[in-house]
Amino acid sequence: MSKIITQKAEENKQISERIKSFMKRFEVSSALKSSNAVKIKGFAIIEIFQYLFMLVFAHRSIYMDMKRDTVPFAKDTVYRFLNSARINWLKFTTRLSAKIIEEAIDPLTSEQRENVLIIDDSVFERNRSKKVELLTKVFDHAKRRYIYGFRMLTLGWSDGNTFMPVNSVLLSSENDKTVMNIPEGIDKRTNAHKRRNLSRSKANDAMITLIKQAKAACIKASYVLFDSWFASPDSICKVRNLGYDVIAMIKKTPKVFYEYNGKMMSQGRLMFTIFAGLAEFERECTLQRQAEGIAEAKKRGVYKGRIPKPYDEVLLRIECENWRNGEQTATSVMRKLNMSSNRFYRIVNRLGIGKRSLRHDN
């Protein structure tokens, strides 16, 4: 009797095959092993991870799969893997991202592009949760109110065209009074304890930890980009010491001054000086391009300069004589001849018919 294969089962099979191909190409098993995700006996770690990875794309749940008896391992096997205190998930995601960048993105990217690391934070809301570890109140700037959850600090990589998440951390609070469900009894030597300590550190310190992980994984980048929240002088200096240049909006505060061309300036004065320098540089470039164009036109014999505006020299001499005799002012002469002040005095001085020219002759 032939077996009927549903469309859903065929789709799940295709998803599973593509996930296997992905994990083989980017050596996910090796990344898990280097992150302390190992088992002494039982099912291989890569099989458990592959199953959990497939659930996201297949829109399935562990509960329903267990109920249908389609999972080869028990529920406790999955939970022990997810709750393992030894696995360094920060190292795993960083190494996997580095492998994807090296194998799939770098070969398609021009060497002239500048790669950057990008730091940003967002609100991870968990208002309905009651037993989540280190749950705290955070201020949601979009909704303008406090909510239960975390600040999710994410480090990403970009070449200007592609964005790749590298690693992340859920930030809680340093204050024990505002934190719920503080875990106890976790071995301080484990990665789980280090991860929880990182989540209760300051955002600027956590940012440096994430960047160090990316640097250790040899992710190529020349700059670190972040907003004004992280742009304190201490954080900028720490990033510079790691070998990266910083692109950030500086903080507007009267307590911080910046050195530019040997002078200490406030934020407002610094921005004004930089924009003035850019305007001066653009003007110099314009004059240089103009001079080069004129020189090239002269070589070709097509440059004639600006054509002078014609004027009646006889009438000018007559009007200037009346001006010298005090019969009219220089302004009235300019109006009659439709001349600007600079042009009038330039022509008058060249012809020697102005008051000053006659005074020198005498």
Phi, psi and omega in degrees: 000128182286149181262133180277123179258118181284161179296324180295318179295322178293321178295317178298324178294319179294320178297316180299318180294320180291324178293319176299318179297319179298314183291328178288319183294318185258015171053052180295323179299318179294322178294322177294317181296319179290344179260019178070021176268085183227158176229143180280322181212171179091206181290148179292146180301320184296329178291318179293316181295320180297321178296314180294324179294322182288331181302324182296317184276337181268356180057047179240169179233154179298320183301312182293323179293321177294322181293324179276355179060045179254005180252129183287342181244166185279166181297321182297330179297319179292315183292323177296323178294315182291328183265007182298131181276350184273333188288131178263087184292331178297317178292322182296309182295324179293316181292321179295318178297319179298321180292319180294319179297316183292318187272324190250332187256314182304317180297339181262000186253137178292145178292342180282345178287145176262126178272145182225153168259136185239127178251130177208153178236150178216166182271129176252102189276133175220059185293332184268358182277147178232338185242012180287134180296139173060025178295138183214176176266131177232152181269123178268109183290336179286317181269350178061043178201163178277143177222163174275132180162214183218163166266119180266107179269121186240136172252126179234165178238143179212148173252015182096346180234321182245139175246132181232116174297136182256304176201174183201166177212141176270116184269129176258217181237150177282339184276120181297335183289337183255005182250136178257150173056056177288122184289149178229155176082012178274131180300126183291348180272352186272162176293332179297318179292320178296322180295319179291323175296321179296322181292340180257011176271172178289152184300321181293323178290321178296324178300316180296322178297317179295319180294322178297321177297318179295321179293321179294332179275004177063039174279119186284127177199147180256335185228157169240127184247129175206171183271183187293342180300323183262000190272051173275153180303323181295316181293319180298318179294321179295320178294319178297323179292338177278354176100016180244147168275159187245134170242113184202157171275120185287154182284140176265098181213142180287350183273348185243132176239153184238142180266126179219121182055039177080006181240142177272128185226152171284172183298317181296315180295322179297313181296319178298318181294319181293316180293324177295320177295322178295320179295319179294319179296318180295322178295318178297320178296321179296315179296321179295315179297322179295316180296319178295321178294320179294318180296320179293321179293325178293324178297322180277353178075024181250359181268125179240358181078183179282131181286122182293145179285127184291153176211160181271104184293324180296313179296324179297318180294321179295313182294323179292326177296318176296325178293318180292329179280356178085012181280340178205168180266166178294327180296319179294326177295317179299320180293319181295322184265000179056054180240149172281167183296315182296317182293320181299308183291328178295315181290318181298317180291326178293321179279345180072035182242014178270171180297318182294322181296318180293327180294320178292324180294321180291000000 
